């Protein structure tokens, strides 16, 4: 690749554009117009620009899909900003590029499982800011972010902090501009952090860029590789540990200054836009042309648009979505996308006709996704025989003919849920699943369809608890199911103990500790106090639960 490049950047990445120009590269920056599609070859021709590299950065506002990528004679890169919330369309869209970059390291295996051959981790970047001395900052603690009923844990975090800091200055801002937020951070000592689904978020980089002490959830190795806990940032595993860290740092300006400065220096050496650009250029230099081309590119573009339309992210006429799909060679992926769109659109007669054609012609009988979609579509249409037929096709292809046959629609959805969990398709972050409109595509989708139809079904509640148990980022959701189980008379101390832990990880100190003590009381009554003690020892990461109980 040449030393000085012509780089076409699509999306909101002004800092990256400036960094490219400072490095001597020529940049054509295409910002989003609000239109759903962008015909890139036309724009390039209009600007008389021949790129050596194409980079699209996902915008978190209105999304734009690029047309004509297969016509470019240069490496093409898509930087997925929010893959933990948008994998359902990122995966097909990534097939139109030579390289997909994920801001979340944990999402890379999911991209690869969906068939993307070249996926790499590239975290978000920090803004280039000054870091005033902590001693001169007037705000002890600040949180900038929306508080809503959809994010109860965030509200619980804010309420808990407010209850523990006395008369210290604590500001919560929900409607600042980006520039106003950064200016506020420069006058703030501590920033508490909470993520949606256990992701490394923008707040981590924005706060450290201003020399603040980030007090953030312990997200494991991915976050720790970016900022060292205990030296550059501070972490907590539950509300008890958050309380202890607040006691340690509030009023300790010298320690805040030391850690905030260490984080700031890490930002300056590793996490600015120029560092991300340098890495992107390295990746581009190694990139091999692997994007879909021709009819294959048309296919994945149409499937991406269908996935976005299905989830409400693409405001285009339904007829455009369906006509683009119908114009393609009808392979399993296209048929699955078509059935899902028809289900949301309420085209029941057409949906029935299509699933019966698939069954009658034994079409694509070894496709897991098609059998899943056909089966759940048949259930939607009350076609029990059709729903079972797709399940039996799956069993035949998977060599699992010894499994017991489903006797009811509930049995069938549970079977699909277990198959999906086995394939690591547990849930779709960010997808607004509505069991009345959407066809299930994950284990949680299947079980939530049953739960919404019968909220008091204890078997389904237990299955949801078991499936979500290993995913701490879903504690709020799992906590609701555990509470429902307890309300329905499931007074197993283990359930109450698990419910307590979800409370403590969701900033609910008093309810969490009350349940811990109740679980211990029930365990003792049942002669299982030793088992309780072992469970507590294994799950009390900080040891502070035992201390609070007087057992530490």
N, C-alpha and C positions, 0 to 999 in steps of 0.2 A: 504494500500500500504506500502511496505517496506520503512525503513528509507533511505537505500542506494540502488539506482536503477541502472539497466542496461538500458541506454537510447540510442536509435538509432536516430540520427539526420540526416535528408536528406536535403541538400541544403547549401547555403552560410550563415553560422551563426557561424563564428569562435568565436566571443565574447561570444555567448551563450554557446558554447561547453566549452570554458575556464571557464565560470561561473559554469557550471554543475560540472566540475572536481574540482574546488575550494570548492564546497559544498560537495565533497566526493563521487560523483556519477561516475560510469564507463560509458564511452561514445564510441560508434562506430559512427564516423562521415563519412557519405557518401557524397562526393561532386559530383556535376553534371559533367558528362563525355561528354556532348553534344549529347548523344543518346536520342531519344524521349521517350523511355520507360526504366524502371528500374525494373527488376525482383527481388524484395526484398527478398523473401524466399531463392533464390539461393545465394544471397550475404551474408545473415545471416548464412546460412549453411557453406559457404566457410570460414567465419570468426569465426565459432563456437561461435556465439553470440545469446543469447536468451534474447530479450528485455522485459523490464517491461513497457516501454513507447516508442511509435514511434511518432516523431515530424517531419513533413515536412514543411520547410520554402520556400515559393515561391521565386524563383530566377528571377530577371527582365531581365536576358539574355535569353538563350535558356531554354525553359521549359522542364521538365521531368515528366512524369506520372508514378506513382508507380503501379506495378502489384502485385497481391497477398496479398493485405491488409486484405482480409477476412480470411486469414489463420493465422493471428497473434492472439495470446492469450494475448493481452495487450491493453490498451487504445491507440487509434490512433488519432492524432491531425494534422490538416492542418492549417497553418498560412498564410492567403491570404494577400499578401503585397500590391497589387494594385487592390483591388476589384472594385474601381470606374472606372477602365478601362478594367476589365476582368470578370465581373459578368456573361457574356454569357457562359463561361466555368467553372468558379469557382463554380457556383451553382450545376451543375451535378456532378462535381468532389467532392464537399464537401459531397455528399451522400455516398462516399466510406469511410468516416471517422466517428468516434464517435463524434468529436467536430471540428467545424470550428471557427477559430479566424479571425476577420476582423480588419485591422489597422484603418478602418474608421467606426466610430460609426454610421454615417448616413446610411451606407450600410447594417447594421444588419437587419432592417425590410425587405429589398429586398431579402436577403437570406432566411428569414423565409417565405416570400410570395412564394418563389420558392420551398418550401417544406422541408427545413432543420430545424430539430427540436431543435438542440443544437448549437447555434451560440452566440459568445460573442465578446465583443470589447476588443482588445489589441493593443494599439498604437505601432508604431515603437519605437525603442530605440535610445539612444544617445551614441556616442562613449565616452570612458573614456579618458578625455584630461585634461591638465593643463590650467589655465586661467591667463596669464600674466597681469600685471597692464595695464589699458587702456592708461595711460599717456605715456607709452613707445611704443605704437603701431604706425606704420608709415602710415597705410592706413585709411583714414577717412571713406571710404565706398567702399564695394566690392560686386560684384555680380558674382557668378559662375553658369553658366548654358548655354545651347544652345540657340542661337538666330536664328530663322528661319521664313520663310514665313508662316509656319503652326501655329506659335505662335506669331501673330502680337502684341498682348497686351504686351507681355514681351519686345519686341523691343521698343514699345511706352513708357513703364515704364523706361527703360534704357535711352532713349532719353530725357524724361522729367527730370529725376534726373540730367542728365548731364547739362541740360539747367538751372538748379536752384542752382548749388553748386559752381559756380565761378571757382576759381583756386584750389579748394580743390582736394585732391587725390581721384580719383574714378577709380577703376580697374574693367574691365569686362573680365572674363576668361571663355573660352569655351572648353578647352581640357586638364584640369589638371587631374592628377591621384587623387584617393581618399586621399592618404596621403598628396599630395601637396596641395589639397584644405584645409584640416584641418590645415596644417601649415600656410597657408595664412590667414585663419580665426583667428588664434592666434595672428596675427599681424594686425588685423582689428578692427575698432570700431563699425561700423554699417553695418548690412546686410539687404538689402531690400528683401522682399519675395513676390512671385507671384505663385499661384497654377494653375493647369490645369483646374480642375472642382470643385473648392471650397473645395479641400481636405486638410487635415492636412498633410503636406509633410515632407520629410526627412530634408530639409533645416532648418526647425524650430528647430529640435533637434540637428543638426550638429552645427549650429551657437551658440545656447545657451550653448552647451557643451564646447565651447571655450571662453565663457564669453562675447560674442558680444551682442550688442543691436539688437534684431530682430525687424525690422519695417515691419509689415506684414498685409495683408488684414484682415479685421474683418470677421472671419468665424463663429462667434456665440459661443454658449455654449460649443461645443465640444472642440474647441481650448482654450477657456477661462478656462476650467476645468483642462487643462494641464499646462498652464502658465497664471498668472493673468495679464490682460491688465492694463497698467499704473503703474505697479509695477515690473513685470518681463519681459514683452515684451511691445511693443507699436503697436497699430493697427490703420488702416485708412479705411474709408468707400468709399472714392473716391479720385480723384487726388487732389482736393482742400485740403482735410485733409492731404494727403501725403505731400503736399507743406508746410503746417503749421507745421507738425511734423519734417520735415527737418530743418526748421528755428529754431525750439526749441532745437533740439539735436546737430546739427553740431556745433562743437566748444565748446560744454558743456561737457567736459570730466568728470567732477565730477558726473553729472547726468547719463551719459552713464555707468560709473564705478558702480554706485549704482544699476542701473537696471540690467546691465550685470552680476554683482555678485549675485544678487538675483536670476536671472534665472539659473546661474551656480549652486548655492546651491540647487535649486529645482531639477536640473538634478541629482546631486549627491545623493539626498535623495529619488528620485522617478523614474527616467527615464533611468537608466543604464541597460545594458543587464541582470545583475544579478536580477534586480527587475522584468523584464519580465519573466525570468526563474522561479523565485519564484511564480509568478502568474500562469504560465503554470503548474507547479507542483501541485498547489492547484486545478486548474481545472481538471487535470488528476486524482487527488484523488477522485473527485466527479463524474467523467465521467461514464456514463452508456453505455454499448455496444448498439449502435443504427445504426451502419454502414450497408450498403447493403451487402448481402452475396450471394454466389452461383450464380445462373442465374441472380438475380437482380444486383449483383455487376458487372457481365459481361455486362449487359445492360448499366449501368451508365458509365462504363469505355468507352464503344464504343460510347456512345452519347457525352461524353466529348471530345474524339478524333475527332469526327465529327464536333463539335462546333469549336474546335481549327483549324481544317483543313479549315472549311468554312471561318474563319476570317484571314487565312494566317499565323497562329502561329505554325502550326505543319507541318513539312516537311517530310511527309510519302507518299508512293504511294497511289493514289486514290483508286486503287483496294483493298488495305488493309482496307481502311475506309469502303467502300461499302460492302465488303465480311463480315466484322465483324458485320455490321448492319443486313445484310440479314440472318445471322446465328441465330439471336435472335427471340424470340417470338415477333410477330408483333403487339405490342400494340400501342396506340396513340403516345407516346413519341418517340418510335423507327421509326414509319412511318413519323412523322414530321421531324426528323433528316434526314431521307433518302430523303425526297422530297427536303429539303434545299440543301443537297449535290448534288443531281441530277440537281438542277437548276443552281448552280455554275459551275458544270461540263459541262453544256450544253447538257445533255441527254434528249432532248426535247421529243423524241418519247416515251421513257420509262416514262418520267414524265406525258405525256398525258395518257398513258395506265394506270398508277397508279391512277391518279385522277378520271378517268372514272370508274375504279374498285371500288373505295371508294364510289362514288355516286351510282353506279348500285347496290351495295350490302348494301347500307345504313350503311356502316361501321363507327363506332365511331362517330355517328352523334351528340353526345352531348359534344364532345371535342372542346372547344373553339380554342385551338392552332391548331388542325387539320383543323378545318373549315377555320380559318384565312389563314393557309398555303396553303390549297387546293384552296381557292378562289384567292389568289394572284398568285399562280402558273398558274391557268387557265387564269388569265388576261395576264400573261407573254406569254401564248400560243395563245392569241386572241380567247379564248374559252369563250365567253361572257355568254352563257347559263350555262356553268359549274361554272363560277365565281359567278353568281347569286345563283345557286343551293346551294353552300356551305354557302352563306350568309343567305338564307332562312332556312337552317338547324340550323344555329346558332340562328336565331330569334325564331324558334320553341322551341328549348331547353331552351332559356332564357325567354320564355313567353312574347315576344315582337312582337307579330304578327300584332299589330296595326300600326307599323311604315310604312311610305311611301316607296314603292319599289324604288330601284335605277334605274335611266333611262340611265345612262352612266357609263363607267368605272371610270370617275372622281367622280361621286356621290358615287360609291361603296367604293372607297379608302377613301373618306372623312368619310363615315359611319364607316369603320373599324378604322380609326384614332380616332374618338370620342369614340368608344368602348374601344380602347386601353388606351386612356387617363383616362377613367373612372376606368380602372383596374390598374392605376398608372404605366403603361408601356409607359412612355413618350419617352425616348430615350435610346440608348445603348452607354454609354461612352466607348471610345476606340475601338469600332467596326467600321472598315473601310467600311461603307455601300456604295455600288455601285449599283444604281438602275438597271443597265444593267445586273448585275450578281446575286445579292442577292435578296432573297424574303423579303419583309418588315416584321418586327417583333415588331415594336413599332409605336406609333403615328407619330413621326417625320419621321420614315422611309417611311410611307405611303404618307405623305405630301411632302417629299423631292422627291419621285418618280414623283409626279405631277409637282412639281416646276422645276425639271430638264427637264421634257418634255416640259414645257411651263413657262419659267422664268417670263413672263410678266402678269401672271394670278394674278390679285389683290386679288381675293377671297382666294387663297391659301396663298398668302403673309400675309393676315390679320389673317388667321387661325394659321399660324406658329407664328406670333407675340403673339396672345392670348395664345397659348399653352405654349410658353416659358416665358411668362411675370413673372411668380412667381419664375423662376430659375435664380438667379443672376449670377451663375457660367457660364451660357450660354449667357451672355451679348454680347460677340463678335459676335456670330452667329446671335442672335436676332437683333443686330444693323444693320447687313447687310440687313435683311428683312425690317426693318423700313426705311432704306435709300432708298431701292428700291420702297417702297410704296410712299415716299415723291417725288421721281423722277417721279413716274407715276401719279403725279397730286393730290395726296391725302394730300391736305394742311390743314388738321385738326390740330389745335394747340396741341391737345393731343398727336397725333403721333409724332409731332416734339419735344414735351416735353419729351416723352419717349425715343426718339432717343438721345436727349441731355443727359439724365441720363445714358444711356448705354455708351456714349462717356466718360462721367466723371468717370465712374467706370472702363473704359478701358484706363485711363491715357491720354485722348485726351482733354486737358483743353480748348484750343482756340475754336475748333469746337463745343465742348459741350456748352460753354457759349454763343457762337453766336446763337446756336439753342434755348437756353433758352430765350434769348432776342427776337428772332423771334417769338417764341411761345407766349410770352407775348403780342407782337405787334398784332398778329392775333387775340388773345383772346379779346384784347381791342377793335379792329375793329368790332368784332362780338358781342360786348356787354357782354362778358363773363370774364371780368377781375377778378371778384370776384371768379369765379370757378377756374381760373388760380392760384389765390393767395391761395386758399384752397388746390389745388393740390401741390403747391410748399411747403406749410407748412407741408403737410403730408409726403412728400418724401425727403425733405432736412434734412437728418439725423444729420449732423454736424452743420447746420445753416450757413455754409460758402457760399452756393450758394446765399442766400439772402444778405449776407454781400458783396459779390463780385458785386452783382447787385445794391448795395447802398440802400437796403431795410431792412438790418438787424440792 
